[in-house]
Amino acid sequence: MITVSSPVGVNQVGAQPMAARVASLNGVRVGILNNHKPNSLALQERIVEMIGARYPLAGIVTKQKPSAAIGAEKLDVYAQEVDAVITAIGD
């Protein structure tokens, strides 16, 4: 007898609608949600620098995950601190 296990996981997270886009980047508080992968923070900071050259930003709030494999905590609180978020991966 051979037992076959399926590698297909079960998605236990319900679908969420995408957040509405901001009307303009003028005066927004930009969040950087970094996943701790090599070079990702440098990429995100450069993107914010480029945005800041074109639009007056109200501030930047960086949230650093402890590891790429671990989900970010307290995203509801973070969402209240920023108007738009830039997230990226790197390696």
Buried (B, 14 or more C-beta within 10 A) or exposed (E): EEEEEEEEEEEEEEEEEEEEEEEEBEEBBBBBBBBBBEEBBEBBBEBBEEBEEEEEBEEBBBBEBEEBEEEBEEEEEBEEEBBBBBBBEBE
